[in-house]
Amino acid sequence: MHLESSCGGKVDVNNLDAALGALNIKLTEKELEQTKEILSGKEVDVHDVDKVLGDMGIELTDAQLSKIMNNVPVDDGKVYLRRMLDSMQFFKGGKVDSSRVDTVLGNMGITLSQNELEDLIKNLNIDENGKAELRRVMSEAKPFTGQTVDTNRRQNVLDRFDIELNPYEYSRLLNMLPVNDNGKVFQKRLAKGMKSLNEGSVDINTLDTFLENMGIEITEKEFMDLTKRLPGTADGKVKLNDLMEELNVVLGESIDVNDLEDTLKDMKVELTDKDYLHLMRDLPFDASGKVFKKRILDGIKHLKGGKVDANNLNQFLETMELELSQKEFEDFEENLPVDENGKVDLKNIVPKLKDFEGEKIAVGGLKNTLGEIGVELNDREYVGLLETLPFDENNKVFLSRLQSGLRAFRGGRVDPNRLKTLLLNLGLKLKNKELRNVMQKQAADATRSVPLKKILADVNSVIGKLKLYVPGVLLTHKHEDLSSIPREKIGVNDVKSFVEATGITLTPTEYLELMKSLPIDDEGNIYESRLIDCLKSFEGGTFDVNNLESVLENLQIKLSDEKLKDLSETLPVDASGKTSLQRLLKEVRKLTGGKIDAKVIQRVLGNMGIELSNREMNELLKRLPITDDGKILKNILLDHMKWFSGGKCHVPKLNAILEELGYELEDEEIDDLRNRLPIEDEKVKLSKMMENVESLTGK
């Protein structure tokens, strides 16, 4: 997807220059300021806000105004009017005189025709005093933004939405819409109108396109659930009203933006204004100002803040679609930290939710399940495990709860030759490199089983402790050695702080590029070790050379004093005393790979899996920077091999070759690569392999 043509995503106005630069759009300083002004609207002195809003016909109590002002950025005593109006849609309270709605919308950059304005106003639930709720005005205005559609071109409209309407049904739809004099209507308003239709049909083969055009976001699993529920028809089509009905079953009922606060109260979730605003901004409201309940539940799971009264925990879990037996509930609430006000933080509740979802195992089949997982227990250990598991009234336990129980279990033994299967069965997916590191920690001649607790300790030492990163813990360690700090999972919102703590500086564009490359898990976290690995291969960033030693330590790179001295003398430094992270890592690779005698290069490459003819070997030697003692740095040799036109690779050694060349691919990626390669006699040209590797990895 090209960003230039994308209609999605948001950019902080303060980072607009960096975002435009990433799109190769260059503006003069004056043009940039004009663009920012258009995007943010005029500035208003904080002392004049009440008067300005009053002149627009907006009525707020002092408490309502204070709440809004506390959640908009104030710069030098001023606030952007458009930002402030945008924030108002997220808070209950405030009224607008119905005769001044167009003035409010105009200050938001929305200009409507008389027909469109009348269509909007009729949905505002105006009270006996001619006033409308401010938040409803904001939500009802959303369908009047974005692209427009020419309704005169009926087939184009239907093709765009992948929906079938006969002429009568299409005419009924148009009569519901505020079509302007040119026959055009906002696409979002058209989508809103379609949702209220009882007619029309959608081709199941293009269902994903239809949902996307309707502004409905859906995961692959949800999409599969939806298609399974749809009634089968001979022509492969489904009625629109049937589709919307089943969609509500899969994603939950639609909640109006104006009812969200009450919905959260019913769910027993307590949020600060800041947390509430954060949730509102992240929720995918449709053109009608509604959001599916399942999306609210997903949003709650990713909040950094929020609390639940301990007395309401069971009710909260029910709203999160968790129906637990008494024993399961007691197990869930066990060890949950409760504060002095009797509240439990959401961040402590959410990680436990996964233990009570999915498949259940009957106690009679538990031993077989343990065998399939790869864990051996003696009779005493088996009884001990049973005592820790919360079985329901049918003597069943969640498989995910069994997995988490085993991860904390002190007993059990495992076959070291089945490590990968074991870890996957315990819900621990390691990268190939991490798995090898764990395997190397087992005895080389291990023929016996190994204690499960040793395996899990080895996993922890490789990827970090299996617990969540505490936000802000690294801020006091800036530019210092981080090795003494517990290696944990880092929340996606704390990545920037972590990177800064290592001593590395990223531009806004580089930060976005880094974030796109990170293996973030479903909870929005990443292991510290994996983040460090990504930094080591990142092609951006700078650091102060005065912090060279601490940066290396924070990246877990160890050099001898002699090599550290050589490195500091080799690195180029700019006028501000900084150098690029990429250049640092390139020089480190040269210093840490060791040297190879030029006479044995062909044999070394052969052992690696790269075969060169004598002629190709002579050609390679002409290009290599051989030192006076007849040797070459191994990493320089490997860098040259990436661009060398000759040579063949032995496909059975493909994984090892890629690792030597600095590419860490997972099993699925290696299988994909193999399928792309023109293999002959179990060999492939090195240049052809590299061409496909670059295509696959983008490096």
N, C-alpha and C positions, 0 to 999 in steps of 0.2 A: 504494500500500500504506500502511495506517495503522500507525504504529509501535506504537500501543497494543495492536494485535492480532498483532504480529509475534512469532514465536518465535525469531528469529535475532538475532545481534549480541551484543556484550559491552560492558560499561560498567565503567570503573575505579571501584572503591568510593569512592576519594577525590574523584571528580567526580560522585558520585551525585546531589547536590543540583542540579547544572546539568542533568544528564540528565533528572531528574524534572521540572524546570522547563520543559524543551523539550517535554515531554509534557503540560504544564498540570496536573501533579500537585503540590500544595503540602502539605508536611508541616511540623509544628512542629519545633523543634530537638530536642526529646525524641524525637519519632517518627522523625526522621531518624537519630539515634544508635542507636535500637533496631533500625531497618532495617539499618544498617551492621553491627551486632553479629550479626544473624541471618545476613547474607550472608558475613561474614568469620569467624565463630566466635569462641571465646574466645581471649584472649591468653595466651601462655606466655612466662615469662622464658627467655632463651636458655640460661642455665645449667641450667635444669630440663628442657630439651627431651628429653635422653636418657632421663631417668627417666619422663617423661610417656609417651613412645613405648613404653618398656619395659612400663609398666603396661597399655598397650593390647595388648601381645602382639607388638609390632613389634621385630625384631632388626636392628640396623645396625652395621656396623663403624665405627670412628672416621673412616676415609677416606670412607665412604659418607655419613655424617652431615655431614661437613665440606663435601662437594660440594653436598649439598642446601641447607645453611645459606648457602652462598655465592650461592645463586640465589633466595633469598626475601627480601623487604624486611623489614629490622629497624628498628623504631621505638622509640627510647628503651629499648633493651635488651630489647624484647619482639617476639614474632612471632605472627601469627595462626595458630592451630593448623590451621584448615581450609585456609589458603593453603599451609601447609607440606605437608599431606597431598596436596593437589592437585599440588604440584610433584614429589612422589615418583613419580607415575605415569610421569614422563618419564625416569627414571634407572634403569639396571640395578643390581640389588643390593637387599638387604633381604629379610627373611622375616617371615611372619606365622603364628602358631599357628592352625591351622584352627578351633580351638575359640573363637578370639577375633575371627574375621572380622566378626561382627555388631557388636562393640565398635568396631572401626576404622571400619566404615561409619556407625555412629551418630554418630561424631565428624565425619564428612563430611556429616552431615545426611540420610543415607539410612537409612530404617527399612524393613525387609523382613519379610514374613510368613515363617512356618516353611517353607512350600512354596517361596517365592521364594529363601530362603536356601539351601535344599538344592539347588535348580536351579543357583544360582551356584557353590556349592562343588564340584559334580561336574565342573566345567570347569576346576578350578584346578591339576591335575597335582600333587597333594599327595605329598611325598616320604615316605621310610620313617620320618622323625621327626615326621610329622604337620604339616609346615610347607609353606606355599605362597609362591611369589614375590610380593612386595608389589606389583610393577607389574602382574602378572596379576590380582590382586585388584581393583586400581583399574580396569583395562580391562573386566573382566567385570562390574563394578558399573554401568557406564554404561547398559546396556539397562534398568536398573531406575530410571530417572529420567524426568521429563517427564510427558506425558499418559498416561492409561489408556484402554482400549477395552473396551466391554461385549461380551463374546464371545457372549452370549445372543442378540444381535441380528445374526445371521449376515449378512444382506444389507447392513446398515450397515457392517459390517467390510469386506466385499468391495468395496462402493462407495467406501469411504474410500481403499482401496489401488488401485482400478481393476484388480482381478484377478478371474478367474473360477475358482471351485473348486466341484466337485460336492459333495453332502453327505458322501460318503465321504472325499474329499480334505480337506474342512474338518474332519471329525472326527479324521483323522490329524494334522492340524496342531495341533488343541487338545490332543491327547494328548502332544505334544512340549513344551507350554508350561506354566509354573507359574501356572495360573489360580487366583485366590483364591476364597474362599467366596461372594463376590458375583458371580462369573463375569467378573471383570475381570482384565486383564493389561496390562502396560506396552506402549505402542505400539511403542517401540524394540525390546522383546523379541519382539514379534509380527513385526516386520520382519526381525529376525535369524532367526527360525524359518522365515519364508517363503523366505529365501535358500537354505535347505538342502532345500527341497521339490523333488522331481523332477516333481511334477504341477502342474496349473494353467496358465492361459493369460492373456495380456495383449492387450488391444485396441491395435493399433499407433496408432490415432487418439488414444488417451489415454496414450501411452507416456511423454510428458513428465511428466504428473501422477503416474504410477506411480513413476517414478524419483525424483521429488521426495519422495513419501511414504516411499520406502525410504531416504531420506537420502543419495541418490547425486547428487553435483553433477557437471554435465556442460555443456561449452560448446556453442554452436550448431553449430560445425564438427564436434565430436565426435558430437553428436546426429545430424547428417546422415550422417556416416560409419557410425554404428551402424545407422540405418534402411536404408542401402544394403546392409548385410551380412545383414540379417535375411531368412530364407526367405519368399517370397511364398506366401500361402494364400488360398483362395477366400473365407473368412470374415473376412479382414483381422486375424487373431489370430496370436500367436506363443507357442509353448510357453515357460514360465518358464525351464526349464533351458537351452533354446536361446538365450534372451535373455541370461542370465547368462554363458553361454559366449562369445557374441559381444562382450559388454561387456568381458570380460577381454582380448579381442584388441585392442579399441579403446583401452582405458585401461591395459592391462598387468595383470599378475597382482596379486592382493590381497596386501599385506604386513601381517603382524600387528605390532601396536605393540611387542610383545616382541622382535621380530626386526629392528627398524629399525636399531639400532646396527650389527649384523652386516651388514645390507644396505648401509649407508653405507661400511663398511670394504671390502666387496666392490667398491663403486663407486670406491674409492680416494679418497674425500672425507675430509678431515681437518677436524673442527670443534672449536672450544672448547666448554666446557660451556654458555656463554652462547649461542653460535650454535645449538647443538643444541637447547637449551630453546626458543629462538625458532622454530626449524623445527617442533618438536613441537607448539607451541601453534597454529601456523598451518595444520597439515595437517588436512584434513577426514576424520577417522576416522569410520567408520560405527558402528552399534550393536554390531557384533561386535569393535570395536577394531581394524579393518583399514582400510587405505588403498590405493588403486590406485597402482601404481608410477609412472604418468605424473604423478600429483599430487606425488609425491616429487621427480621431475625438475623440475616447475614450481616447487616450493618452493625447491629448490637454486638455481635461476636468480635468485630474488629475495633471496637471503641477502646481507647486507652483508659478512659475514666468510666464513671457510672457505678452505682451501688444497688444492692437489693437488701431489703430488711430480712434478717435471718428467719423471722416468723412467716415471711411470704415466699420463702425459697421454693417450697413444693409447688405453689401456684405459678411461680415464675418458670419453673422447669416444664410445667404443663403447657404454658404458652410457647415455650421453645420446642414443643412437640415431643417432649420426653415423658412418657408414661411409665413410672417406676413403681415396683412393689415396695412395701414398707421396708424390707431388708435392703433393697437396692438404694432407696432414698437415704437410709441410715448410713450406708456405705459411702454414698455421694457426699453427704454433709460432714462426714468424719474428717477431722483435721483441717476443715475450712477455717481460715482465720476470721474471727468476728471482732470488729472494733468496739470501742467503748460505748458507741451508740447503738450497738446491736445490728450493725450493717456488715455486709460482705461485699468486697470489691468484685466487679464483673470480671476483671482480669484474672481473678483466682477461680471463678466459676467456669469460665469458658473452656479452659484446657481440659476440664474433667468431662465435658459434654460428650466428647468422642468415645469415652469409655462405655457409654451406654447407648450406642447406636449400632444398627446393622444386625448381623446374624446372631442367633443364640444357639448355645450348645447344651444338650441334655447331659446331666451328670453321668448317665450310663455310657455316653460316648466320649467322655472327657479323656480317658486314657488313650483312645485312638487318636483324638485330636492332638494330644501332647506328642504322640509319636509322629504324626504328620508334620507338626511344627519342628520337631527335631530335638526335643528335650526328653531326657530319661530321668525318672524319679524312682527312688526306692519307696517302699511302703510307708515308711515314717514321713518322708518328704511329701508324698502324695496326700496323706491325711493332713499334714500341715498346710499344704496349698488349699485344700478344700475348705479349711477353716477360715481362710482369708477371703474367699470369694462370696459375693452376694447372690445367692440363688433365689429365683422368684418362686411363686407358689407352685409352679409346675416343675420345680427342680431344674431350671435352666439358667444359664449365665451368658451374658454377652461375650462373644468371642473377643471383641476389643478390650473388654475388662479383664479377660484371661490374659491377653497379651501384656497389658500394663502391669498386671499382677506378677507375671513371670519376669518382667524387666526389673521388678523390685525384689524378687525372690532370692533368698540366700542359698538355696539348695539347687539340685539338679545338675546333670552333666550333659554334654553335647559332643557329637562327632565332629572333630575339627575339619574333616573333609566335606562337611555339609554346611559350612559357615554361611555362605551366601543365601541359601534357602532358609536357614534358621533365622537370620536377621530380617529377611523379607517377611517371614511369617510372624515375627515380633513387631512388625510395623516400622522397621529401621531400614531405609533404603540408602545404602552407601554408594558413593562414586567408586569406580574401579580402583583408583589410586588409594582411596581410603580403605577399601576392602583388603587390598594387598598389604597395606600397613598393619592391619589387624591380624592377617594370616601370618605375617612375618614374626609377630610377637608370640606365636605358638611354637612349641618345641619342634625342631626340624625333623626329628624321628618319631613324632607323636603317632602312636598306633592305638593308644587308649583314648577314652573320652576325656574331655576337659571340663572343669567346673564352669557352669553357666555364668556365675558371678565374675570369673576371671575374664571371660569373653566380653561381658558388658563393661567391665573396667577398662579393657583394652579399647573398646569402641569409644568410651568416654575420653580416653587419653588422645584418641586420634581426631575426633570431630568436636570435642567439647562436652561439657556436662549437659545432660538431658533436662535442662530447665530453662526458664525464660530469662533474658537479659533484663537487668533493672535499669530503666531509662535514666540517663544522666550519670551513671556510675563512673564513666570514664572521663567526665569533664574535668575532674580534678587532677587527671594524670596527663594532661596535654604535653606532648613532646617528651614524655618519659617512657621508660621501659614498661610495656603492658604485660609482660610475661607473668608477673606475680598476681595479676588479676584473674579471677576465675574465668575460664573459657566457656562461654555460654552462647545461647541464641540471642541474636540482636533483632529488635523490632525494626521494621522497615522505616519507621519515622525517626529512628536513632542512628541510621547508617551515616548520615552526614556528620553527626557529632563524633562517631567512632573514627571516621576517616580523618577528621581534623585532629583527633587525639593522637593519631599515628604521626602527625607532622606533615601530612600531605595536603596540598591545596588544590581544589578542583574549581574550574569555572562552572557557572550554571549549566552550560551545555554539556560539559564533561560529566557533571554529576548525573544528568539525565541519561547519558550514554551508559554510565556505570550501572545505574539502577535497572536499565533494560537487560543488562547481562547477568544480573544476580539470580541465583536459584532460590527464589523466595517460596516458602512453603505455604500451605493453605491458611495458616494462622497469621501470615504476614511477617514471618521471622526468617532469619538466616543464621546458620552456624557461623561463629566468628572465624573458624579455620577456613571455611569456604569463602567468606568475604575476603580474607587475606589472600587466598589463592587467586581470586578474581582481580585484586589490586596488583598482584605480581604479573598478570598478563594484560593489564589495562594499558591502552595506548594514549594516555593523557595524564595530567597532573604534574605539579611541580613541588619542590620542597627547598627549604633553606639548607645550604651545604653545612652550615654550622651545626645543624641537627642530624648530620649524616649517620652518626653512630646509633642514635636513638631510633631513627627511621628504620635502619636495618634490623635492629632488635625487635621493633614492633611488627616488622614484616617477617620475623622469625628467620632472618638470614644471618648466619654466623660466619665471620671471616677472621683469619689470623691477623695479628697486629701488622704484619708485613703486607698482607693483601689489602688491609684497610688503608694503609699508607699509600700503596700504589693506586688504589681506587680514588682517594681524595685528590691525588695529583693528576689523575687522568680526566676527571669530570670537568666539562666546560661550565663556567659560571657566568651568569649575566650581571648587569650593572647593579641589580638589587640583591645579589648574592644567592640567586636561586638557580636550580638546574632541573631538567625534566626527569620525571620518574622513569619514563621509558628508557632514557639514556643510561640512568643508573642501573636498571635491571639488565640492560644489554651488556654493560661493562662487568656486572657481577657474574653473568653467565660465562663470560670469557675467563674470569678468574677462578671459577669453581668447577669447571669441567675436567681439569687435568690436561696433561699433554700426551700426544701420541707420536711415536717415531714414524717419520714419513715412509720408511721402508716397509712398515707393516700395516699401512692404511688399508690396502686392499683386503687383507685378512681380517682386520677389525670390522670393516664394513660387511664383509661376508658373514662373519659370526652374527652380526646384527640382523642380517637378512637382506642386505643390498648387494647385488652381484654386479661387478664391473668387468668388462673385457680389458685386456692389456692396453688396447688403444685408448679406451675411455679413461683408464687409470692415468696414462701419460698426459691426456688432455686435462684431467683434474689437477694433477701436480703442477702444471704450468700456471694455474690460477690461484693456487694456495700460497698464503704468506708463510713460507717455511722459515724458521729461525736459523741462526748461524749454527746451532748445535743439531740441525737436521730434524727438528720437531715442530709440531703445530698444536695449538690449543684445540681440544676436542670440540668445544662448542662452536669455534670458528669453522671447523671442518663440517659440522652438521648444518650450520647456516648455509654454507656453500652447496651442500647436497640438495637443499630445498629448491635451488634454482638451476641445478645441473641438468643438462639436456639428455645425458646418457644414463645408463644403469637400469637394472630391473630389480623389482622387489619380489621376494617369496611371499605369496599371499598367506600361507599358514602363520607367518611371523608378522603379519600386518600390524597387529596391536602393539607389539614390542617396537617395531620400526617407528610408528607414529609417536610413541612416548619418547623415544630417543630424539626425535625431531621437535619435541616440545608440544605435541598435541595430545590433550587428554580427552578422549572420546569415550562415551558410554557404550555399552554393548549394543543398544539399539542403533546408535549412530554408525558404529563399525559395520553392522549388518547392512545398513542403508548404503554405506560406502562400497562394500563388496558388490552389492547388486548393481552399482553404477559402473564398475570397472570392467574393461575389456580384458578378461583373464585368459591366458593361454598357457597350458602346461603348468598350472599353479603359479604363474608369474605374471607380472604386469609392469609396464614401463614406469620408471620412477616419475618422469615428467607427467604422465597421464594420471598417476595417483595423486601427485601434488595439485594438479589442476582441479581434480574432484574434491580434494580436501579443502581447498580454498573456497570452492563453490558451496560446500557443506557448512563450513565454519565461519565464512566471511572474513578469514584472516589469511 
